[in-house]
């Protein structure tokens, strides 16, 4: 395989062997997954957006007990939620029949279950002290002085962009590498303003646009599941590819049995972009929860991540009865190409496909 210059420079910057990044996937990625990926020569990642600073520090320490190689730690930079008690009460009422069918009481109130990184001083201090090889931002950007401090500490800074406008904001803020998230991607859409315009650019178009305009490296994300897809991304001008759904079914994933079973069901062919589970648009396997989206207006759903409080309660009630159809089964449009392997074995297979076709 001929290695493009942009790829060669990125591999050197990140101290990895392959232009493959395991997506952070909060709630699914584990230190064991990230370590297996990194030990295989790719970039392992931890999604700590749903963790406290103490839990994030422990996850990083666990990774480091398993691997001495590079690690990407991802945080959420969404605007802190604005509570709307009337909307939240109405949402609980909207979900009440589902809870009743499961013979479970709905929550009485909803709360903001995650702290945004942009106001989480403890998480910033944790990352500055830990100094992982990479810190990546999703949903937006933190304050400029935090980006500057991380870079001065020797951390490489990534950020997700879904458009040229977002990518330019990232580059202007000092972000060194842009993750171009196409509309095919599973999980939460990284759009900065979920109530703003989304042109829903696919990975191919977005990568080509960004690589023609920007001088910073671009990582292709969305719909990439195998070495051939990685090779195509490099042909488009990306310096590397980020894969998330491909790693959900790996042995080290935190995905439960219901999630894993859904990956191998007909739902794999019918992913849905929905905001009803968490309050922000995210691509999920078609299930009982996504079916609710056809009956709900965007302005009826509480803000992210307050809505997620209800979503998690409903999933827990359903799971207690053996029903997995209310889970946040995030997955991209390439899901039918998923395979069961250990995370390290998957990296090896991807590298083999990339180099030999």
C-alpha positions as CSV (number, residue, x, y, z in Angstrom):
1,X,0.0,0.0,0.0
2,X,1.3,3.4,-0.9
3,X,1.0,5.7,2.1
4,X,-0.2,9.2,1.3
5,X,1.9,12.0,2.8
6,X,-1.0,13.2,4.9
7,X,-1.4,9.8,6.4
8,X,2.3,9.4,7.0
9,X,2.4,12.7,8.9
10,X,-0.6,11.8,11.0
11,X,0.8,8.3,11.9
12,X,4.0,10.0,13.1
13,X,2.1,12.7,15.0
14,X,0.0,10.1,16.8
15,X,2.7,7.4,17.1
16,X,0.5,4.7,15.6
17,X,1.0,2.1,12.8
18,X,-2.3,2.2,11.0
19,X,-4.6,5.0,9.8
20,X,-7.4,3.5,11.9
21,X,-9.1,5.2,14.8
22,X,-11.6,3.3,17.0
23,X,-14.5,5.8,17.6
24,X,-14.9,6.8,21.3
25,X,-18.5,5.6,21.7
26,X,-19.4,6.6,25.3
27,X,-21.1,3.7,27.0
28,X,-19.8,1.2,24.6
29,X,-16.0,1.7,24.4
30,X,-14.0,0.3,27.4
31,X,-10.4,0.6,28.5
32,X,-10.0,-3.0,27.4
33,X,-11.2,-2.2,23.9
34,X,-9.1,0.9,23.6
35,X,-6.0,-1.0,24.8
36,X,-6.5,-3.9,22.4
37,X,-6.9,-1.5,19.5
38,X,-3.9,0.6,20.5
39,X,-1.7,-2.5,21.1
40,X,-2.7,-3.7,17.5
41,X,-1.2,-0.4,16.1
42,X,-4.4,1.7,15.7
43,X,-5.6,4.5,17.9
44,X,-7.8,3.3,20.8
45,X,-10.3,5.7,22.2
46,X,-12.3,6.2,25.4
47,X,-15.6,8.1,25.4
48,X,-15.8,9.8,28.9
49,X,-18.6,12.3,28.1
50,X,-20.9,10.3,30.4
51,X,-18.4,9.9,33.2
52,X,-17.3,11.9,36.2
53,X,-13.7,13.2,36.3
54,X,-12.8,10.5,38.8
55,X,-14.3,7.8,36.6
56,X,-12.5,9.1,33.6
57,X,-9.2,9.1,35.5
58,X,-9.8,5.5,36.5
59,X,-10.6,4.5,32.9
60,X,-7.4,6.1,31.7
61,X,-5.4,4.4,34.4
62,X,-6.9,1.0,33.5
63,X,-6.0,1.6,29.8
64,X,-2.4,2.4,30.8
65,X,-2.2,-0.8,32.8
66,X,-3.0,-2.6,29.6
67,X,-1.2,-0.5,27.0
68,X,1.7,1.9,26.7
69,X,0.6,3.1,23.4
70,X,-1.4,6.2,22.3
71,X,-4.9,6.9,23.6
72,X,-7.7,9.2,22.5
73,X,-10.0,10.6,25.2
74,X,-13.3,12.1,24.0
75,X,-15.5,14.6,25.7
76,X,-18.8,16.2,25.0
77,X,-18.9,20.0,24.4
78,X,-22.6,20.6,24.2
79,X,-24.3,23.7,25.6
80,X,-25.5,22.9,29.1
81,X,-29.2,22.0,29.1
82,X,-31.8,24.6,29.8
83,X,-34.5,22.9,32.0
84,X,-38.1,23.3,30.9
85,X,-40.2,21.7,33.6
86,X,-43.4,21.9,31.6
87,X,-41.9,20.1,28.6
88,X,-40.2,17.5,30.8
89,X,-43.5,16.8,32.6
90,X,-45.3,16.5,29.3
91,X,-42.5,14.1,28.0
92,X,-42.9,11.9,31.1
93,X,-46.7,11.8,30.3
94,X,-46.0,11.0,26.7
95,X,-43.9,8.0,27.8
96,X,-46.3,6.9,30.5
97,X,-48.1,4.3,28.4
98,X,-44.8,2.6,27.6
99,X,-43.9,2.4,31.3
100,X,-47.4,1.1,32.1
101,X,-47.0,-1.6,29.5
102,X,-43.8,-2.7,31.2
103,X,-45.5,-2.5,34.7
104,X,-43.0,0.1,35.8
105,X,-43.5,3.6,37.2
106,X,-42.1,6.5,35.1
107,X,-39.7,8.9,36.6
108,X,-41.3,11.8,38.5
109,X,-38.7,14.3,37.3
110,X,-35.9,14.4,34.8
111,X,-32.4,15.8,35.3
112,X,-29.3,16.7,33.4
113,X,-27.4,13.4,33.7
114,X,-24.1,14.5,32.1
115,X,-22.0,17.6,32.7
116,X,-20.8,19.3,29.5
117,X,-17.0,19.5,29.3
118,X,-17.2,23.2,28.6
119,X,-18.2,23.8,32.3
120,X,-16.4,20.8,33.8
121,X,-13.2,22.1,35.4
122,X,-12.5,18.8,37.2
123,X,-12.5,16.9,33.9
124,X,-10.2,19.5,32.3
125,X,-7.8,19.2,35.2
126,X,-7.9,15.4,34.9
127,X,-7.1,15.4,31.2
128,X,-4.4,18.0,31.6
129,X,-2.8,15.9,34.3
130,X,-3.2,12.6,32.4
131,X,-2.0,14.0,29.1
132,X,-3.3,11.3,26.8
133,X,-1.9,11.4,23.3
134,X,-5.2,12.9,22.0
135,X,-8.2,14.7,23.5
136,X,-11.1,15.0,21.1
137,X,-14.3,17.2,21.3
138,X,-17.8,16.3,20.1
139,X,-20.8,18.6,19.8
140,X,-18.6,21.8,19.8
141,X,-15.5,23.3,21.3
142,X,-14.4,24.3,24.8
143,X,-13.0,27.6,25.7
144,X,-9.9,28.6,23.7
145,X,-7.6,28.7,26.7
146,X,-8.3,25.0,27.4
147,X,-7.4,24.1,23.9
148,X,-4.2,26.1,24.2
149,X,-3.4,24.5,27.5
150,X,-3.9,21.0,26.2
151,X,-1.7,21.6,23.2
152,X,1.0,23.2,25.3
153,X,0.9,20.0,27.4
154,X,1.7,18.0,24.3
155,X,-1.8,16.7,23.7
156,X,-3.0,16.5,20.1
157,X,-6.5,18.0,19.8
158,X,-9.2,16.6,17.6
159,X,-12.8,17.8,17.0
160,X,-15.8,16.5,15.1
161,X,-17.3,18.6,12.3
162,X,-20.3,17.9,10.2
163,X,-19.9,20.8,7.8
164,X,-17.3,23.2,6.4
165,X,-18.5,26.0,8.7
166,X,-17.9,23.8,11.8
167,X,-14.6,22.6,10.5
168,X,-13.4,26.2,10.0
169,X,-14.4,27.1,13.5
170,X,-12.4,24.1,14.8
171,X,-9.3,25.0,12.7
172,X,-9.5,28.6,13.7
173,X,-9.7,27.6,17.4
174,X,-6.4,25.6,17.2
175,X,-7.8,22.1,16.6
176,X,-5.1,20.1,14.9
177,X,-7.1,17.3,13.4
178,X,-10.8,17.4,12.1
179,X,-13.0,14.3,12.3
180,X,-15.4,14.7,9.3
181,X,-18.6,12.9,10.5
182,X,-20.8,12.0,7.6
183,X,-24.5,11.5,8.0
184,X,-24.1,7.8,7.7
185,X,-22.3,7.6,11.0
186,X,-23.8,5.8,14.0
187,X,-24.4,7.4,17.4
188,X,-24.8,11.1,18.2
189,X,-24.5,13.6,15.3
190,X,-21.7,15.9,16.2
191,X,-23.5,19.0,14.9
192,X,-22.7,22.1,17.0
193,X,-26.3,23.5,17.0
194,X,-28.9,20.7,16.9
195,X,-31.6,23.2,16.3
196,X,-29.7,24.8,13.4
197,X,-29.5,23.8,9.7
198,X,-28.0,20.4,9.0
199,X,-27.2,19.8,5.3
200,X,-26.7,16.1,6.2
201,X,-23.5,15.7,4.1
202,X,-22.4,12.2,3.6
203,X,-18.8,11.1,4.4
204,X,-17.6,11.2,0.8
205,X,-18.8,14.7,0.0
206,X,-17.8,16.1,3.4
207,X,-14.2,14.7,3.3
208,X,-13.7,16.0,-0.2
209,X,-14.9,19.5,0.7
210,X,-12.8,19.7,3.9
211,X,-9.6,18.3,2.4
212,X,-9.8,20.8,-0.5
213,X,-10.2,23.8,1.8
214,X,-8.4,23.0,5.1
215,X,-4.7,22.7,5.7
216,X,-5.2,20.4,8.8
217,X,-5.5,16.6,8.6
218,X,-9.0,15.2,8.1
219,X,-10.3,11.9,9.4
220,X,-13.2,10.3,7.6
221,X,-16.0,8.9,9.8
222,X,-19.3,7.4,8.9
223,X,-20.2,4.1,7.2
224,X,-16.6,2.8,7.1
225,X,-16.5,-0.9,8.2
226,X,-13.6,-2.6,6.5
227,X,-10.2,-2.1,5.0
228,X,-11.6,-1.3,1.6
229,X,-13.6,1.5,3.1
230,X,-10.5,2.8,4.8
231,X,-8.6,2.7,1.5
232,X,-11.4,4.6,-0.2
233,X,-11.3,7.3,2.6
234,X,-7.6,7.7,2.0
235,X,-8.2,8.0,-1.8
236,X,-10.6,10.9,-1.0
237,X,-7.8,12.7,0.8
238,X,-8.5,11.7,4.4
239,X,-5.4,11.1,6.5
240,X,-7.2,8.2,8.4
241,X,-10.5,6.7,9.0
242,X,-12.6,6.5,12.2
243,X,-14.7,3.4,12.8
244,X,-17.3,3.0,15.5
245,X,-20.0,0.6,14.6
246,X,-17.4,-1.9,13.4
247,X,-16.2,-2.2,17.0
248,X,-19.6,-2.4,18.8
249,X,-19.7,-6.2,18.3
250,X,-16.1,-6.9,19.5
251,X,-15.4,-9.0,22.5
252,X,-14.3,-6.0,24.6
253,X,-17.4,-3.8,23.9
254,X,-19.8,-2.9,26.7
255,X,-22.8,-3.5,24.4
256,X,-25.3,-5.9,26.1
257,X,-26.7,-9.0,24.6
258,X,-29.8,-7.3,23.3
259,X,-27.7,-4.7,21.4
260,X,-25.4,-7.4,20.0
261,X,-28.4,-9.4,18.9
262,X,-30.0,-6.4,17.2
263,X,-26.7,-5.8,15.2
264,X,-27.3,-9.2,13.6
265,X,-31.0,-8.7,13.0
266,X,-33.0,-7.1,10.2
267,X,-32.7,-3.8,12.1
268,X,-29.1,-3.6,10.9
269,X,-30.5,-2.6,7.5
270,X,-32.8,0.1,8.8
271,X,-31.0,2.6,11.0
272,X,-32.8,5.7,12.0
273,X,-31.6,9.2,12.9
274,X,-33.7,10.1,15.9
275,X,-33.7,12.7,18.7
276,X,-36.3,11.0,20.9
277,X,-33.9,8.9,22.9
278,X,-31.5,11.5,24.2
279,X,-32.7,14.9,23.0
280,X,-30.1,15.2,20.2
281,X,-30.1,13.6,16.8
282,X,-28.4,10.2,16.8
283,X,-28.4,7.2,14.4
284,X,-29.8,4.1,16.0
285,X,-30.8,0.6,15.0
286,X,-34.6,0.6,14.2
287,X,-36.3,-0.5,17.4
288,X,-39.4,0.2,19.6
289,X,-37.9,3.5,20.8
290,X,-37.1,4.8,17.3
291,X,-40.7,4.0,16.3
292,X,-41.9,6.7,18.6
293,X,-40.1,9.3,16.6
294,X,-42.6,9.2,13.8
295,X,-45.2,10.6,16.3
296,X,-43.2,13.2,18.0
297,X,-42.3,16.8,17.1
298,X,-38.8,18.1,17.9
299,X,-40.1,20.7,20.2
300,X,-41.8,18.1,22.4
301,X,-38.6,16.4,23.4
302,X,-36.6,17.8,26.4
303,X,-33.1,19.1,25.9
304,X,-30.1,16.9,25.8
305,X,-29.2,15.2,28.0
306,X,-32.3,15.6,30.1
307,X,-34.3,13.6,27.7
308,X,-31.7,10.8,28.0
309,X,-32.7,10.5,31.7
310,X,-36.2,9.3,30.6
311,X,-34.7,7.2,27.8
312,X,-32.4,5.3,30.2
313,X,-35.2,4.8,32.7
314,X,-37.5,3.3,30.0
315,X,-34.7,1.1,28.7
316,X,-34.0,-0.2,32.3
317,X,-37.6,-0.9,32.8
318,X,-37.8,-2.8,29.5
319,X,-34.6,-4.7,30.1
320,X,-35.9,-5.9,33.4
321,X,-38.6,-7.7,31.5
322,X,-36.3,-9.1,28.9
323,X,-37.2,-6.5,26.3
324,X,-34.2,-4.8,24.6
325,X,-36.1,-2.7,22.0
326,X,-35.9,0.5,24.0
327,X,-32.1,0.6,24.1
328,X,-29.9,3.3,22.7
329,X,-28.5,0.9,20.1
330,X,-26.4,3.4,18.2
331,X,-25.2,2.2,14.9
332,X,-24.3,3.5,11.4
333,X,-25.5,2.6,8.0
334,X,-22.7,0.1,7.5
335,X,-24.0,-2.1,10.3
336,X,-24.7,-5.1,8.0
337,X,-20.9,-5.4,7.5
338,X,-20.2,-5.8,11.3
339,X,-18.3,-8.9,12.4
340,X,-17.7,-10.7,15.7
341,X,-14.0,-10.5,16.5
342,X,-11.8,-9.3,19.3
343,X,-10.9,-5.6,18.9
344,X,-7.2,-6.4,18.2
345,X,-8.1,-9.1,15.7
346,X,-10.4,-6.6,14.0
347,X,-7.6,-4.1,13.6
348,X,-5.4,-6.8,12.2
349,X,-8.1,-7.8,9.7
350,X,-8.7,-4.1,8.7
351,X,-4.9,-3.6,8.2
352,X,-4.7,-6.8,6.1
353,X,-7.6,-5.6,3.9
354,X,-6.2,-2.1,3.6
355,X,-2.8,-3.4,2.5
356,X,-3.9,-6.3,0.3
357,X,-7.4,-5.3,-0.8
